[in-house]
Amino acid sequence: MAVLLAANAVAGAGLGAAFAASAAGLAALRDSERAAATTVFGSTVVLALLLAGVPQADHRGGAAAGFAVLAGCCAAAWWLMRYLPDGQRPHPGPHPSAGGQAPPWWFIASVAVLAATDQGAWSYAGVLGERHAGLSAGAVSVILAVAGAAALVGVPVSAAVARRLGRVPTLVLVIAADAVAKLLAAASGFDPLYAAATVVWQICYLALLAQMLGAVAAVDRSGRWAAAAGGALAVGTGLGPAMTGWLLDTAGAPVLGGTLAAVTVVAAAPLLRTVRGLALPADSTDA
């Protein structure tokens, strides 16, 4: 057990560092917003392939085979990291929040909490479907697979909406739908509603992720904001399962759903406040 805990801690630290470094690299690209959207889209596709491939490797070659696949992916990522661009030197931006200055603590906390309520809580989506919505394990697997594939729609759709309405209104719509979807997925106990809410949940999360990373990469070419956001996402995703499991066991699914929705709305306020104060290209249509 001690070895497993230590290995997970080291792997988590490495993942957080790699995520933060790659997010910072996005800020140095010429079209950082498109790069952020492409990165979110591509990483989701790779994750879906791993979710299908690792169990197959375990089945054919034993437990070590699955870890070998993951190790191979890590080696490939390590080799590709050399192609990440260096962040630009900080310079005064159009707003005091940008220009290479450190992001405010409430922005980092907001991103971490939102990640905990989304991907952290997502680790219990299957449990909610089987134990509380009354679905079979096979049906839940199909729903989660559909949700993972449908989530990719959130990236281009959110980009199109942001160009038309502006980034802040888009984030408000996405976060509101995300909160309602999590509430219904956990508290409904009705299988069709659970299925629909689960799909919407993942679509909204990828839309939120793409818009947020695109925003911070566009306003700070030094990469400090993107790195901080990437690190906060990793921390929230890591802490979320423990908190979600504790609340589900002690208070039940309806309370979990209400809590996830409420915390999502409250945690989004600092994020929206920060993004509203930044000069963003996608918001130029609001003027």
Stockholm file with secondary structure:
# STOCKHOLM 1.0

chainA/1-287         MAVLLAANAVAGAGLGAAFAASAAGLAALRDSERAAATTVFGSTVVLALLLAGVPQADHRGGAAAGFAVLAGCCAAAWWLMRYLPDGQRPHPGPHPSAGGQAPPWWFIASVAVLAATDQGAWSYAGVLGERHAGLSAGAVSVILAVAGAAALVGVPVSAAVARRLGRVPTLVLVIAADAVAKLLAAASGFDPLYAAATVVWQICYLALLAQMLGAVAAVDRSGRWAAAAGGALAVGTGLGPAMTGWLLDTAGAPVLGGTLAAVTVVAAAPLLRTVRGLALPADSTDA
#=GR chainA/1-287 SS CHHHHHHHHHHHHHHHHHHHHHHHHHHTSTTHHHHHHHHHHHHHHHHHHHHHHHHHHHHHHCHHHHHHHHHHHHHHHHHHGGGSCCCCCCCCCSSTTCTTCCCCHHHHHHHHHHHIIIIIHHTTHHHIIIIISCCCHHHHHHHHHHHHHHGGGHHHHHHHHHHHHCHHHHHHHHHHHHHHHHHHHHHCCCHHHHHHHHHHHHHHHHHHHHHHHHHHHHHCTTSHHHHHHHHHHHHHHHHHHHHHHHHHHHHCHHHHHHHHHHHHHHHHHHHHHHHHTSCCGGGGGGC
#=GC SS_cons         CHHHHHHHHHHHHHHHHHHHHHHHHHHTSTTHHHHHHHHHHHHHHHHHHHHHHHHHHHHHHCHHHHHHHHHHHHHHHHHHGGGSCCCCCCCCCSSTTCTTCCCCHHHHHHHHHHHIIIIIHHTTHHHIIIIISCCCHHHHHHHHHHHHHHGGGHHHHHHHHHHHHCHHHHHHHHHHHHHHHHHHHHHCCCHHHHHHHHHHHHHHHHHHHHHHHHHHHHHCTTSHHHHHHHHHHHHHHHHHHHHHHHHHHHHCHHHHHHHHHHHHHHHHHHHHHHHHTSCCGGGGGGC
//
